[in-house]
C-alpha cells in the first residue's frame, strides 16, 4: 500500500516531498495529502439519481469511511434530496 511505502521511505529522504490522495493521517514532516473536489460531481449525480428513481430508493456504494468518502456521500444525498425530497 502507498501509505506504508511513504511511512517507510519519507524519513530517509527529508528533502523530497511525498504526497498521497485522500489522506487524513500525517505520515512524516515531508509528507502531505490532497483531496480532489469530487463532492461537486457527487452532488450532481445525486440530483440525477433523485430524478431517475421510480421507487424513491437510492443506494450509494462507498469504500472505507474516510473523511473524503463521507463528504462525497453527504454531497450525493443532498443532491438527491434537492431533486427528490422523498428519495
C-alpha positions in Angstrom: 0.0 0.0 0.0 1.2 3.5 -0.8 0.7 4.8 2.8 3.1 2.1 4.1 5.7 3.0 1.5 5.6 6.7 2.4 5.9 5.9 6.1 9.0 3.9 5.4 10.8 6.0 2.8 9.9 9.6 3.6 12.2 9.8 6.7 15.1 8.6 4.6 14.6 11.5 2.1 13.9 14.6 4.0 14.4 16.9 1.0 11.7 15.2 -1.0 8.0 16.0 -0.5 5.7 12.9 -0.7 2.0 13.4 -1.4 -0.9 11.0 -1.4 -4.5 11.3 -2.2 -7.3 11.1 0.3 -5.1 11.1 3.3 -6.0 12.1 6.8 -3.0 10.8 8.7 0.2 12.8 9.0 2.8 10.4 7.8 6.0 12.4 8.0 7.2 16.0 8.2 7.9 15.9 4.5 4.6 14.2 3.5 1.2 15.6 2.8 -2.2 14.7 1.4 -4.6 16.3 -1.1 -8.2 15.9 -2.0 -10.0 16.4 -5.2 -13.3 18.3 -5.3 -15.3 15.1 -6.2 -18.1 16.3 -3.9 -19.2 18.7 -6.6 -19.7 15.9 -9.1 -21.3 13.7 -6.5 -23.9 16.4 -5.7 -24.8 16.5 -9.4 -25.0 12.7 -9.6 -27.3 12.8 -6.6 -29.6 15.2 -8.5 -29.7 12.8 -11.4 -30.3 9.8 -9.1 -33.1 11.7 -7.4 -34.8 12.4 -10.7 -34.3 8.9 -12.1 -35.6 6.7 -9.2 -39.0 5.3 -9.7 -39.3 3.9 -6.1 -37.7 6.8 -4.2 -34.9 4.4 -3.2 -31.3 5.2 -4.0 -28.1 3.4 -3.0 -24.6 4.7 -2.7 -21.7 2.2 -2.6 -18.6 3.6 -0.8 -15.2 2.4 0.4 -13.8 2.9 3.9 -15.4 5.7 5.9 -12.6 8.3 5.5 -13.4 12.0 5.7 -13.3 12.3 1.9 -15.7 9.4 1.4 -18.2 10.8 4.0 -18.1 14.2 2.3 -19.0 12.6 -1.1 -21.8 10.6 0.5 -23.2 13.7 2.0 -23.0 15.6 -1.2 -24.7 12.8 -3.1 -27.5 12.7 -0.5 -28.0 16.5 -0.6 -28.2 16.4 -4.4 -30.7 13.6 -4.3 -32.8 15.4 -1.7 -32.7 18.7 -3.7 -34.3 17.0 -6.7 -36.5 14.4 -4.9 -37.2 15.1 -1.2 -39.0 11.7 -1.0 -35.9 9.8 -2.0 
